[in-house]
Amino acid sequence: MVRLSIGPIKLDSVGVMGFPRLTLHDTDLSFCASLLFSFPMSTLVRAASLTNYSQVARASGLDPVRMLLDAGLSPCVLREPDLMIPVERVGQLLQASATLSGNESFGLCMAETRLLSNLGAVGLLIRDQATLRDSLDMLMRYQALLNGALSLAVEEYGELVIIREVVIAGSAHQPTRQRVELALGVMVQLIRQLLKTDWQPRRVCFEHPAPRDASTHQRFFGSCVEFDYDFNCIICSKDDLDARNPSADPAMARYAQQLLDASVMSQQATMLEDVRRTILLLLPSGRCGIEQVAGHLGVVCRTVQRRLAEQGQSFSSIVNDVRKELSTRHVIESDRPLTEVATLLGFSAPSAFSRWYHTQFGCSAKESRAMRGAVRGQTTDEAL
């Protein structure tokens, strides 16, 4: 874990509630460079980042399914928290939701009910650290597993601690306001779960201008919010970082870290599973070529091909395997019409499905169902 040095910070002007304002005048170039190059190459984020999206969207008068589709995301991603999805599409979704609903605090509203469990194994790890300082260290160490477009930095300045969050845009002109407020809101929620539910930061600062209605920010953060700031950050006291966690479980923390380290070492296997899950999501749409899957994962086709080849797999073989698994479920284990089965497996016409099925199993889907019926009848007779 690398702590970023923010160089000489100067205290000038008076901020909210008489609290001195921290700025980045005369900041070292080395800090700027370290920030720029600290971002992971990938710009993917866990689908868990959209936790509570449906509830907030409906409360804001939106159709969450339609909004997801318009942003190029399958509604199924809400049920796959570990799936990695392009951050650009998440940003597009949140910005469109805020604009169409008129709720400038849409992203912050999504953060209000976040839990440590939404972070998966990372949440388990940071929950059982001895102090908040240790939890933040672990969060920074494994941040790339959660969000490839978010960089964290923790700096101590006397008795104050600055937790900076830098969000990169999914594209050159994409607004980041919603993602920034979601990120800082989630961080405050996590700290409250680690310390105490009524914990209040000394200050929360945003680079962007204040919304027309700041009541959501005041309800969530208290009165210590400042906008048009030099950077996005949460300011707390050093004592908060060093407060002991009475519920810490070192054994559980070690177990969680072993899981995460194994995850980091098996990125190729993760790509394989991500491709399989994405194929499952996209097959019914009829648009499940390698271009669509690679775009959904935020990488180029060559990356998918190379990573799969490292595992002795090809894209077409995985599509075929997934189709075989689904056909067993839908042909043998259900009475769904075969025309629907063809669509669910991504075939453009029932005839194409029929040819494929016969090639794979040596008989037609109708014959498979007939044999299933015969086996069931025989089983019933034996039971009698």
N, C-alpha and C positions, 0 to 999 in steps of 0.2 A: 504494500500500500504506500503510495506516494502522497505526502502532504504538499500542497501547492503553497508556495510563498507569495503573498500578495504585495511584497515590497513595502515601501513606506506609505502607510495610511495616515492621512492628516485628518485631524478633527477640526471642522470649521462649521460655521453657521449652526443655528439651533434647529434641531428636528422636532418631531412631534413630542408633546408633553415635556419640553425642555431638555430632551435627550440629545446629546451632541450628535451631529450628522457625520457619518463616516464617508469619505470620498476616496477616489483613486487618483488624485492629482499626483503627478510625478511618478507614476507607477513604473516599475522596472519592465523593460521589454522582455526580459526573460520570463516574467509571469505570463505575459500575453502569449508568448510562444508556447510555454508549457501547457496553457489552456487549450490552444489550438490543436496541439498534437496529442492531447490526452484523450481525445474522443476515439472510441473504437471505430474500426473501418466500417462495420455493418451499421445500417440505420434501421434496425428492427427493434420491436418492443413486444413484450409479452402481451397476449390478448387480455390478460388480467387487468391491464391498464384501463380497460373499458368496463370494469366492475361498476355496477350501479347505473350504467348508461341508460338502460331501458327505463328504469324508474324515473330518472331525472328527465328524460325525453318526454315521457308521458305526462309528467307533472307540468312540463312546459308546453304542452299542447301539440307534441310532435308524434309522428308514427316512427318508432325506432327501427322497424324493419325496413321501411322505405328509405330512411336516412342512411342506414348502413349500406344498402344496395347502391344508393346514389354515390356513396363514397368509394365504391368498388370493393366493399367488404361483405362477405357472406354473414348472415345473421347467426350462423352456426359458430362463429368465432366466440360468441358470448358463452358458449358451453365448453370451450377448449381453452382454459386459462393459460396453459403452458405453450400454446401455439405462438410462434413468433410471426408478427405481421408488420408490414411496412409502416414506419412512423409517419410518413407523408400522408397516408390514408387516414390514420388516426387524427392527425392535425386537421385534415380536410373535413372529417366528420364533426369534430368538436367546433370548428369555426362555423361551419354551415348550421349546426344546431343552435349555436349562440345567436347567429344572425337571423335565422328564420323564426326563432322563438322570442327574440327581443330580450333574452336573458343574458346580459353581458357577463354574468358570474356563473355560466353553465359549468365550466370546468371545476370551479371551486365547489359547486353544489355536489358534484360527483365525489369529491374528497371527503365529504362530511361524515360518511358512514364507513370509511375504509378501515380494515382490520389488518393486523400483522399477518394473518393467515392468507391474505390476498397476495402476499409476496412469495408464497410457496415455501420451499426449503430455506430460502434466504430469510424469510420471516421467522422461521423456527430457530435459525442460527442466531439472529440478532436478539431474539426474545430472551435467550438464556445466557447472554453475556453478563459479566459482573457489573459493568457500568455503562452509561450511555456513551461514553467515549469509546469503549470497546465495541459497542453496537454499531456506531458510526464507522469505525475502522473496518468492520466486517462488511458493512453495506457498501463502502467505497471499493473494497476489494472485489466484491462480486457484482458490482453494479452492471457490468456488461451483460450479465445473464438476464437482467430485468429490462434494461432500456439502453439500446445502443446510441441513443441521441441525447442522453443526459449525463452530465459530468458534475461530480460533487467535489467540494473542497472545504476543509475545516481549518480555520485559522484562529489562533488565540491572540487577543490584544488586551493585555492587562487582565482585568477581571471579566472581560467580555469574550465571547466566542461567536465567530461569524461562520454560519453554515451557508456557503454559496451554492447555488444550483444554476448551472449554465445549460440552457436548452438550445439545441441547434434546430434550425428550420428544416422541414422535410424537403422543401424546394426553395429556390432563391427568394421568392416573393410571398411565401406562405406566412401569415401572421402566427405568432407563437403565444399570444396572450392566454388562450385557454389552456394550452399545455403547461405553461409556466404556473398558472394559478392552481391547476390540478397537482403539479409536482410539489409546490410549496405547501399546499393544503394537506397532501398525503404525508409529507414529512412531519408537519405539526401533529397530525393525528397519530402517527407512529410514536413520536416522542411522548405524547400524552399516555399512550398505552404502556410505554416503558417506565415512565415516572409516575404520573398521577393524572386522572381524567380532567382535573381542573387546571392543569399546568398552562401558564401563559408565557409566550415569548416576550422578551424585552421589546422587540420590534420585529415587524415583518415588512420587507421593502420590495417594491416592484419597479422595474424599469419603465413599464408602460403607464399611460395616464390613468387617472381615477375614473371609474365608471360613473354614469349619471346617478346611479343609486348604489351607494356603498354599504347598505344595510347588511347584506350577506357577509361582507368582509368583517364588519364590526361584530356581528353575531358570532362568527367563526373565530376570529383572532382577538377580539376585544378592540380597544380604541388605539392600539399601538401599530397602526398601519400607515405606511407612507408610499406614495406613488411618485412617478417621474424621478426615480432614484438612479444612482449610478450603476447599480447591479441588483440582481434578484438575490435576496438572502433572508435568512432568519437569524436574529441576534438573540443570544441567551447568555446566561451567566456561566462562569467557569464552574461554579458549584454544581450546576445542573449536570455537567459532563461527568463529574466525579462522584455523584450520588450513587450509593451502592444499590444494587438490585437484589432485594431479599428473595425473589423467586428464581434467581439464576440457577440453572442446572448444568454444571460443567460437563457431565457425561452426555447429556442430550445435545449440548452445543458441539461436542467433539463428533458425535454421530452425524449431526446435520452438516458439519464441515466436510466429513468424509464423503457424504452424498454429493455435495457441491463440487468438491475436487474431482470426483469421478465424472461429474457432468462436464467440467471444463476439459478433461482429458479425452472425452468421447464426442467431440464436436461432429465428427463424421457420422457417428451413429445418430446423433441428434438431427442432422440433415436428413438422414434416411427416414426417420420417424416423422419429421416435419413434412417431407414430401408425401409420405403415405397419408398423413392426416389431411393435407391440403387436397390430395386427389379425392379422398372421401368427401370433402366439402364441395368440390367443384364438379365431380362426375355428373350429377343430375342436371347441371346447367348445359351440358353438351359442349362446354368450352373448357376442356381439361387437357390442353396440349402443354408441352413443356414450357412454351412461352408464357402461358397464363399462370402456371404453377410458379415459375421463376419470378414473375412479376408480383405474385401474391406474397412471396417470401422476400421480396426486395433485393434479389440478386439477378445476375445475368444467366442465360441458359448454360453457358460454358461452365459456370461455377457448379451448377446442379449436376451436369454431366460428369465433371471431374470428381466431385465429392462422392457421387454414387459409384463411379468406377473404382474408387479407392476401397469401396466395400464389396466389390465384385458384382455390382448391380447396374442395371440400365433403367432409364425412365420407362421404356415400353414394358419391361419385365415387371416393374412394380405396378403399373396400371393393370397389367394382365392378372397379377396376383390379387390385387384388390377386387377386381371384377369377379374372379373365381370365388373369393370369400363372400362377396355380396350375393352372388348367384346362389350359393348354398343356402344363405339365409332367406332369400326371397322366393326361390323356386321350390326348395325342399321343405323349408320350415314355415312357409306361409301360403295363403291362397290368393295372393295378390295377382291381378290380371297380368299376363305376360307382356302386354304392351306397356304397362307401367314399369315392369321390371326392366324392360329394354331401356326406357328413359332413365331410370335410376342408375343404370350401369353406363350411361353416357352414349348410347347408340342412337344414331340419327333416325333409324328405322327398325321396326321389328324384324325385318328380314336379315339385316346385318347382325342383330343379336342372335337370331336362329343359327346362322352360319357359324358364328363364333362359338356358340354353346356346343354345337355338334363337334366342332374341331377339338374343343377342350375335353369333353366328356364322352364322346363317342356315341351319343344319342341326342335326341331332341329334348327340349325342356318339357314338352308335353309327356314324352315317354318317361322322363324322370319323375314327374308327378304321378303318373300311372303306377310306376313301380313303388313309389312311396305309399300310395293308396293300398296296393296289394300287401305291402309289408305291414301296414297298420291293421288291415283286415286279418292277416294271419296272426298277429299279436293278440288281437281281440279274441279270436277263436281259441287260441291257446289258454288265454285267461279264463274263458268260460269252461 
